[in-house]
Amino acid sequence: MANPIAVVTGASSGIGLASARRLASDGFDVVVAARRFDRLETLAKEIGGRAIRLDVTDARSVAELAESVSECKVLVNNAGCSLGVDRIADLDPEACLRMYEINVLGTIRVTQKLLPALRASGDARIVVITSLTGYQTYPGAAGYASAKYGQVAVADTLRKEMQGTPVQVIEIAPGLVRTEFNLVRFGGDEKKAEEAYGEIQPLSADDVADCVSWAVAKPAGVNVELIKVLPNF
């Protein structure tokens, strides 16, 4: 029998990359999707998967992804971004729109298009990578937090809408993970990105990938609704 298919968005780095590797080691044929296609090709070759260029803010790009994936058992909605740490007095509304477009609408677009294939699998998992910032905010986080609060709402609503179907919805909310994601938040400033962790030893992307692997492996009668994972302060 063919291996089940998993699709991972935002797979060119960080949690998405680590999750793709882990799912491949778990026996999935993994479709890795992101904008940075050169990185995807390298990853796909490493794990024996397939690379597809994807911009979750572009409806046509998402439609092309769905057209190329005829079967799907696991979808990991990982594509996301955080832009800046400005306080509300200085916050750029355009940056807020961009974060909402990627984190919230991107999750909705990809899920909508792959839902028929997920339903057809007879036993599917949708994983939404949110953030602890979707549950507790802090000064300078209004733009990112509002997007993640929205993504949490999407995951929770989708779970309720999928009740009685063969599709389970899993939310994983990590906090303080050392990845390229944090570097983008600080505009590429490595010093500021590292200082943001303070005295805390942050999680690794592999720590979150472990959660993804464990949650999607649960039997059909077990729905892991939410995993909050953070460093041991």
N, C-alpha and C positions, 0 to 999 in steps of 0.2 A: 504494500500500500504506500502511496505517496505521503510524504511528510505534511503535516498541517502547515498552513501559511500564516505568518504574522507580518503585519505592516507596522513599521515604526517611523513616525514623523520626527523631524528635527534630529535625524540620526547622524549628522556629520560631526557631532562633538558631544561631550558631556554625558548626561544621563541617557540620551537617545542612543549614542554610540555604544555605551556600556550595556544597555538593555538589548540592543541588537545582537551583540556578541553573546550575551547570556542566553537569549532565546534560541540562537543557533546551536549553542552547546546543549540545550535542552531538547533538541530534535526538530525544531521548526525550520522550514524554509523561509528566510526572512527577506522581506522587501524593505529596503532602506530608502527613505525619501527625505529630501531637503533641498535647499537652494544651491549649496556648494557641491556641485556634481563631481568635481575632481576628488574630493575627500570621500564621497560616497562610493566611487568606483574602486578606490583602494580598499575600503571596508568590505564591499561586496565580494571582492576577490578573496579577501582574508577569510570570510565566514562562509563562502560558497552561496552567497545570496544574490539578490538582484537590485540594482540601483535605478531609481527613478527621480528625475529632477522635479521638485515640488515647491511651489510658493503657495502657502495656505491662504494668502490674501487674494489670490487670483482664482476666480471660479473656474476658468478654463483649465488651469493647471490642475486643480483638484479633480475636475471631470476626467482629464487624461489619466490621472492616477487610477481612478476607479475603473476606467475602461481597460486598463492593463492588468487589473487584478480581478480575475474571474471568481476566485475562491478566497475566503479569508476567515480564519478562526479567531485570531487575536488582532486587535487594533490598539496600538499604544499612541495616544494623542500626547506627544511630548513637545511639539514645536511651540516655542514661546519666546518672550523677550522681556527684559526690563531695561528701560532707558532713563538713566539719570536718578539722582537722589534729591532733587529740588523740593523744597518745602512749598506749600500751597501758594504762598505769596509770590513765588518766582516760577511756578510750574508752567510749562509749555503745554497748552491744550492739545497741540498737534502730536506731541509725544504720547499723551494719554490716548488719543485716538489710535495711534499706531500700536500701542500695547493692547488695546481692546481688540483691534482688528486681528492681531495675531493670536493672542491667548484665548479669546472668547469666540469670535466669529470663525477663526481658523479651526477650532475644535468642532464647531457646529458644521461647517462646510464638509470637512473630511468625514465626520460621522454620518452625515446625511447620505453622502455618495457611496459609502461602503456598507451601510446598514443592510441593503438587500443581500449582499454576499454573506454578511455575518449571520443574518437570520437563516439563510439557506444552509449554513454549516450544521445546524441542529444543536450546537453547543458552543457558543461564542463568548468571548470576553472583550469588553471595551475598557481599556485603562486610560484614565485621565490624570496626567501629572499636573497637579495644582501647586500649592505652596502653603506653608504655614502662614505666610503673609495674607493668605485668603481668610485667615481666622483671627489674626491679631496684627494690628498695624503699628507703626512707629513713625516718629518725625522724619519726613523726607520720603515716605513710602506711598503717598496718596495715589499717585498715578498707577503704580504697579499693583498696589493693594486693591484698588477699585477694579482692575482687570481680573485679578485672581479671585476676588469675591464673586465676580460675575461668572468665572469659569467653575467655581465651586457650585454655584446655583445651577449651571448647565448640567454638571455631573449628577447632582442630586435629583434634578427633575427627570433626566434621562433614565436614571435607575428606576424611578417610580413608573415611568412610561413603559419600561421594558418588563415589568412584572407580568408573569404569565407567558412570557416568550422565552426562547432558548438563549437569550442574550443577557449576560450579567455585566453590570457596570461597577468598576472598581476605581476608587479615587485614591491616589497616593500623594500625600502632601509633605514634601521634604522641607527641611529648613537648614540653612548654613551648609551648603555643599560646595566644595572647592572644584569649580569647573570654569570653563571659558565664559559661561553665562555671567558670572559675577564680574568678569573683566569688561564685558560689554556694558554692563550697568554703569561702570565708572569710566566709560569712554576710552577704554584701553589703557588707563593708568594703573599699571601693575602694583605700584606702591599703595595707592588708595584701596585697590581691590583686596590686597592682603591685609591692610590695616583694619578693614571692616570686620574681620574675624576676631579681632582683639586677642585675648588669651585663650580663646576656644579652639580646640582641634576640630576642624570641620569634617563633615562626612565626605566620603568619596562618591563618585558616580557609581562605582560598583556596589556600594552599600544600598543605593536606591534600586539598582538593577536586581539585587537579591530579592527585594520586596516584590518587584514585578514578577519575577520567576515564581516565587512562592505563591502569590495570589492567583495567577492564571492557572496554576496546576491543581487548584482545588476542584473537587468533583462538582457535577452539575447542581447538586443539592446544597452547595455551600457557596454563599455569596459574601466575599470579603468586601464590605462596603467602603471602608476608609482605613488607611494606614497613615498615621502621622509619625514621621521619623525625623529625629533630630540628634545632634551630638549629646553626649552625656556631660552637661554643664558642670 
